[in-house]
Amino acid sequence: MQSVINFQDYREFMRQWFAENKRRHSLTWRDFAHRAGYASPVFLKLVSEGRSSLRGNGVERVAQAMGLEGFEKAYF
């Protein structure tokens, strides 16, 4: 998986990150949303498709759910 700093669109990074984790670990959108603290199982899918946006502490929660730390977390 490429580093987040290789992306200018956070949605594209989310889609690629999810696809990689789905392939490797059978991750579902429901699992990803749960990790990030969202009740809606499809919210992050909608974000990745550009049909919704991350706001406020949502960015922090999603970055943490993806395991981003330090500079990569700040970049995201």
C-alpha positions as CSV (number, residue, x, y, z in Angstrom):
1,M,0.0,0.0,0.0
2,Q,1.3,3.4,-0.9
3,S,1.7,6.1,1.8
4,V,-1.0,8.7,2.2
5,I,1.6,11.3,1.2
6,N,1.4,10.0,-2.4
7,F,-2.2,11.0,-2.7
8,Q,-3.8,14.5,-3.1
9,D,-7.3,13.2,-2.7
10,Y,-8.1,11.6,0.7
11,R,-11.1,9.8,-0.9
12,E,-8.8,8.0,-3.3
13,F,-6.5,7.0,-0.5
14,M,-9.5,5.7,1.5
15,R,-10.7,3.6,-1.5
16,Q,-7.3,2.1,-2.1
17,W,-6.6,1.6,1.6
18,F,-10.0,-0.2,2.0
19,A,-9.5,-2.3,-1.1
20,E,-6.1,-3.5,0.2
21,N,-7.5,-4.3,3.7
22,K,-10.5,-6.0,2.2
23,R,-8.2,-8.2,0.1
24,R,-5.8,-9.0,3.0
25,H,-8.1,-9.1,6.0
26,S,-11.7,-9.4,4.6
27,L,-12.5,-5.9,6.0
28,T,-16.0,-4.7,5.4
29,W,-17.3,-1.1,5.3
30,R,-19.2,-2.0,8.4
31,D,-16.0,-3.0,10.2
32,F,-14.2,0.1,9.0
33,A,-17.0,2.4,10.2
34,H,-17.1,0.6,13.5
35,R,-13.4,1.1,14.0
36,A,-13.8,4.8,13.3
37,G,-16.7,5.1,15.7
38,Y,-19.5,5.6,13.2
39,A,-22.9,4.0,13.8
40,S,-23.8,4.0,10.0
41,P,-22.2,1.0,8.3
42,V,-22.1,2.8,5.0
43,F,-21.0,6.3,5.9
44,L,-17.3,5.8,5.1
45,K,-18.2,4.2,1.8
46,L,-20.3,7.3,1.0
47,V,-17.3,9.5,1.9
48,S,-15.0,7.5,-0.3
49,E,-17.5,7.9,-3.2
50,G,-17.7,11.7,-2.7
51,R,-21.3,11.5,-1.6
52,S,-20.5,12.7,1.9
53,S,-17.6,14.4,3.7
54,L,-15.5,14.0,6.8
55,R,-15.9,16.9,9.2
56,G,-14.3,17.9,12.5
57,N,-13.0,15.1,14.5
58,G,-14.2,12.6,11.9
59,V,-10.9,13.1,10.1
60,E,-9.0,12.2,13.2
61,R,-11.1,9.2,13.9
62,V,-10.8,7.8,10.4
63,A,-7.0,8.4,10.3
64,Q,-6.7,6.6,13.6
65,A,-8.9,3.7,12.3
66,M,-6.5,3.4,9.3
67,G,-3.5,3.2,11.6
68,L,-2.0,6.5,10.4
69,E,0.4,8.2,12.8
70,G,2.6,11.3,13.0
71,F,3.1,13.1,9.8
72,E,0.9,10.8,7.8
73,K,-2.0,11.4,10.2
74,A,-1.5,15.1,10.0
75,Y,-1.3,14.9,6.1
76,F,-4.5,12.9,5.9
